[in-house]
Amino acid sequence: MIVSPKFNIQYTANDRVQLYLRAGIGFHSNSAIAVIRNDGLQTMPAAYGADLGLNWKPFPRVCMNTAVSHLYL
């Protein structure tokens, strides 16, 4: 059994702007393919990732999302 913790926090500055931070541990699909093909990997290595983002509503019918992501394999 493997535990893959995730963390998510959101801050709503006003009715048009929301900031968020997401982080967690999991597995990347490229690593899964290497294990299935048995390219020398006996177990699937963990992937550590984080996103820092902004949800912005500049107009009543328009919603924009911008994020910076980091993935360590």
Secondary structure, 3 states (H helix, E strand, C coil): CCCCCEEEEEEECCCCEEEEEEEEEECCHHHHHHHHHCCCCCCCCCEEEEEEEEEEEEECCEEEEEEEEEEEC
